[in-house]
Amino acid sequence: MSPKPRRPKHPTPKQLVQWRGISRIDQPSTRTYGWFVRIGFVTRRNGTSGPKHSKFFGDAGHGGPEKSLRAARRWRDQQAPKPKRGTARHK
């Protein structure tokens, strides 16, 4: 089994973008190993907030930690809202 990817100790801004919204889950008691993605946080009526979209990418289902991380990043990037035409972010 290959070692799982780890977050760098002092990440650069570019590295931070690669990890945005992605967390590693290693829970031996339930045999849960993989990456959890949360994006698009919203505020609910009762004042609490939570992710608009979330998904778990297990190591076993994707062929290891590297492949599950790749799948998690791909899904996150597909879910990210595209900038609207005519706004300052769209050029």
C-alpha positions in Angstrom: 0.0 0.0 0.0 1.4 3.4 -1.0 1.7 6.2 1.6 -1.3 8.6 1.6 -0.7 12.2 0.4 -0.2 14.7 3.2 -0.9 18.4 3.4 2.3 20.4 3.4 3.3 22.0 6.7 3.8 25.5 5.2 1.7 25.6 2.1 2.1 28.2 -0.6 -1.1 30.1 -1.8 -1.2 27.8 -4.8 -1.1 24.7 -2.6 -3.9 26.1 -0.4 -6.2 26.3 -3.5 -5.5 22.6 -4.3 -6.7 21.6 -0.8 -9.6 24.0 -0.4 -12.7 22.3 0.9 -11.0 18.8 1.0 -10.4 16.9 4.3 -8.8 13.6 5.0 -10.9 11.0 7.0 -9.0 8.1 8.7 -11.2 6.3 11.2 -10.0 2.8 11.9 -12.9 2.0 14.3 -15.4 2.1 11.4 -12.8 1.3 8.7 -13.4 4.6 7.0 -10.5 5.9 4.9 -10.9 8.6 2.3 -11.4 12.3 1.4 -14.4 14.4 2.3 -15.3 17.4 0.1 -17.4 20.3 1.3 -18.2 23.3 -0.9 -20.6 26.3 -1.1 -21.4 27.1 2.6 -24.8 28.6 3.2 -26.5 30.1 6.3 -29.7 28.4 7.4 -32.8 30.1 8.8 -31.8 29.2 12.4 -28.4 31.0 12.0 -26.2 27.9 11.6 -24.2 27.3 8.5 -23.3 24.2 6.6 -22.0 23.0 3.2 -24.3 23.3 0.2 -22.6 20.3 -1.4 -20.6 17.5 0.2 -19.3 14.1 -1.0 -17.1 11.3 0.4 -14.4 9.6 -1.8 -13.3 6.4 -0.2 -9.9 4.9 -0.9 -11.2 1.4 -1.4 -13.7 2.5 -4.1 -11.2 4.6 -6.0 -8.1 2.4 -5.9 -6.1 4.1 -3.2 -5.5 7.5 -1.5 -4.0 9.2 -4.5 -6.8 8.2 -6.9 -9.5 9.1 -4.4 -7.9 12.5 -3.9 -7.7 13.0 -7.6 -11.5 12.1 -7.9 -12.3 14.5 -5.0 -10.5 17.4 -6.6 -12.1 16.7 -10.0 -15.6 16.6 -8.4 -15.0 19.8 -6.4 -13.8 21.6 -9.5 -16.8 20.5 -11.5 -19.2 21.7 -8.7 -17.6 25.1 -8.3 -19.9 27.9 -9.6 -18.7 29.5 -12.8 -18.4 33.3 -12.7 -21.3 35.1 -14.5 -20.6 37.0 -17.7 -20.2 40.7 -17.2 -18.9 40.5 -13.6 -15.5 41.6 -12.5 -14.4 38.0 -11.9 -15.1 37.0 -15.5 -12.5 38.1 -18.0 
